[in-house]
């Protein structure tokens, strides 16, 4: 995971209370899911960039 995501999750956990626990947990889950999706897209974009068929374009 990205360092910014890790930091954000750590900070969210610091402010977690019994009243906002569900919101914080849902936000953390969303951040983790988005981080995985972004990494996947990044890898896909890199693959296209370095694809020999794209070198000719």
C-alpha distances in whole Angstrom, upper triangle without the diagonal:
4,6,8,7,7,10,11,11,13,15,16,17,19,21,21,25,27,27,24,22,22,21,18,17,17,15,12,13,13,10,8,10,10,6,7,11,10,8,11,14,13,14,17,18,18,20,22,22,23,25,29,30,29,30,34,33
4,5,5,6,9,10,11,13,14,15,17,19,21,21,25,27,28,24,23,23,21,19,18,18,16,13,14,14,10,9,12,11,7,9,12,10,9,13,14,12,14,17,17,17,20,22,22,23,25,29,30,28,29,33,32
4,5,5,6,9,10,11,12,14,15,17,19,20,24,26,27,24,23,23,22,18,19,19,16,14,16,16,12,12,15,14,10,13,15,13,13,16,18,16,17,21,21,20,23,25,25,26,28,32,33,31,32,36,35
4,5,5,6,9,10,10,12,14,15,17,18,22,25,25,22,21,22,19,16,17,18,14,12,15,14,10,11,14,12,10,13,15,13,13,17,18,16,19,21,21,21,24,26,25,27,29,33,34,32,33,36,35
4,5,5,6,9,10,10,12,14,16,16,20,23,23,19,18,18,17,14,14,14,11,9,11,11,7,8,11,10,7,11,13,12,12,15,16,16,18,20,21,21,24,26,26,27,30,33,34,32,34,37,36
4,5,5,6,9,10,11,13,15,15,19,22,23,19,18,19,17,14,14,15,13,10,12,13,9,9,13,13,10,13,15,14,14,17,19,18,20,23,23,23,26,28,28,29,32,35,37,35,36,39,38
4,5,5,6,9,10,11,13,14,18,21,22,19,18,19,17,14,15,16,13,11,14,15,11,12,15,15,13,16,18,17,17,20,22,20,23,25,26,26,28,30,30,31,34,37,39,37,38,41,40
4,5,5,6,9,10,11,12,16,19,19,16,15,16,14,11,12,13,10,9,12,12,9,11,14,13,12,15,17,16,17,20,21,20,23,25,25,26,29,30,30,32,34,38,39,37,38,41,40
4,5,5,6,9,10,10,14,17,18,14,13,14,12,9,9,11,9,6,9,11,8,9,12,13,12,14,17,17,17,20,22,21,23,26,26,27,29,31,32,33,35,39,40,38,39,43,41
4,5,5,6,9,10,14,17,18,15,14,16,15,11,12,14,12,9,13,14,12,12,16,16,15,17,20,20,20,23,25,24,26,29,29,29,32,34,34,35,38,41,43,41,42,45,44
4,5,5,7,9,13,16,17,14,13,16,14,10,12,14,12,10,14,15,13,14,18,18,17,20,22,21,22,25,26,25,28,30,30,31,34,35,35,37,39,43,44,42,43,46,45
4,5,5,6,10,13,13,10,10,12,10,7,9,11,9,8,12,13,11,13,16,16,16,19,21,21,22,24,26,26,28,30,30,31,34,36,36,37,40,43,44,42,44,47,45
4,5,5,9,11,13,10,9,12,11,7,9,12,10,9,12,14,13,14,17,18,18,20,22,22,23,26,27,27,29,32,32,33,35,37,38,39,41,45,46,44,46,49,48
4,6,9,12,14,12,11,14,13,10,12,15,14,12,16,17,16,17,21,21,20,23,25,25,26,29,30,30,32,34,35,36,38,40,40,41,44,47,49,46,48,51,50
4,6,10,11,9,9,12,11,9,11,14,13,12,16,17,16,18,21,21,21,24,26,26,27,30,31,31,33,35,36,37,39,41,41,43,45,49,50,47,49,52,50
4,7,8,6,6,9,9,6,9,12,11,11,14,16,16,17,20,21,21,23,25,26,27,29,31,31,33,35,36,37,39,41,41,43,45,49,50,48,49,52,51
4,5,5,6,9,10,9,11,14,14,14,17,18,19,20,23,24,24,26,28,29,30,33,34,35,37,38,39,41,43,44,45,47,49,52,53,51,53,56,54
4,6,5,8,10,10,11,14,15,15,17,19,20,21,23,25,26,28,29,31,32,34,35,36,38,40,41,42,44,46,47,48,50,54,54,53,55,58,56
4,6,8,9,10,12,13,14,16,18,19,20,22,23,25,26,28,29,30,32,34,35,36,38,40,41,42,44,46,47,49,50,54,54,52,54,57,55
4,6,5,6,9,10,11,12,14,15,16,18,20,21,22,25,26,27,29,30,31,33,35,36,37,39,41,42,43,45,46,50,51,49,51,54,52
4,5,5,6,8,10,10,12,14,15,16,18,20,21,23,24,26,27,29,30,31,33,35,36,37,39,41,42,44,45,49,49,47,50,53,51
4,6,5,6,8,10,10,12,14,15,16,18,20,21,22,24,26,27,28,30,32,33,34,36,38,39,40,42,43,47,48,46,48,51,49
4,6,5,6,9,10,11,12,14,15,16,18,20,21,22,24,26,27,28,30,31,32,34,36,37,38,40,42,46,46,44,46,49,47
4,5,5,6,9,10,10,12,14,15,16,18,20,21,23,24,26,27,29,30,31,33,35,36,37,39,40,44,45,43,45,48,46
4,5,5,6,9,10,11,12,14,15,17,18,20,21,23,24,26,27,29,30,32,33,35,36,38,39,43,43,42,44,47,45
4,5,5,6,9,10,11,12,14,16,16,18,20,21,22,24,26,27,28,30,32,33,34,36,37,41,42,40,42,45,43
4,5,5,6,9,10,10,12,14,15,16,18,20,21,22,24,26,26,28,30,31,32,34,36,40,40,38,40,43,41
4,5,5,6,9,10,10,12,14,15,17,19,20,21,23,24,26,27,29,30,31,33,35,38,39,37,39,42,41
4,5,5,6,9,10,11,12,14,16,17,18,20,21,23,24,26,27,29,30,32,33,37,37,36,38,41,40
4,5,5,6,8,10,11,12,14,15,16,18,20,21,22,24,26,27,28,30,31,35,35,34,36,39,37
4,6,5,6,9,10,10,12,14,15,16,18,20,21,22,24,26,26,28,30,34,34,32,34,37,36
4,5,5,6,9,10,11,12,14,15,17,19,20,21,23,25,26,27,29,33,33,32,34,37,35
4,5,5,6,9,10,11,12,14,16,17,18,20,21,23,24,26,27,31,31,30,32,35,34
4,5,5,6,9,10,10,12,14,15,16,18,20,21,22,24,25,29,30,28,30,33,31
4,5,5,6,9,10,10,12,14,15,16,18,20,21,23,24,28,29,27,29,32,31
4,5,5,6,9,10,11,12,14,15,17,19,20,21,23,26,27,26,28,31,30
4,5,5,6,9,10,11,12,14,15,17,18,20,21,25,25,23,26,29,27
4,5,5,6,9,10,10,12,14,15,16,18,20,24,24,22,24,27,26
4,5,5,6,9,10,11,12,14,15,17,18,22,23,21,23,26,25
4,5,5,6,9,10,11,13,14,16,16,20,21,20,22,25,24
4,5,5,6,9,10,11,12,14,15,19,19,17,20,23,21
4,5,5,6,9,10,10,12,14,18,19,17,18,22,21
4,5,5,6,9,10,11,12,16,17,16,17,21,20
4,5,5,6,9,10,10,14,15,13,16,19,18
4,5,5,6,9,10,14,14,12,14,17,16
4,5,5,6,8,12,13,11,13,16,16
4,5,5,6,10,11,10,12,15,15
4,5,5,9,9,7,10,12,12
4,6,9,9,7,8,11,11
4,6,9,7,7,11,12
4,5,5,7,10,11
4,5,5,7,10
4,6,6,8
4,5,5
4,6
4
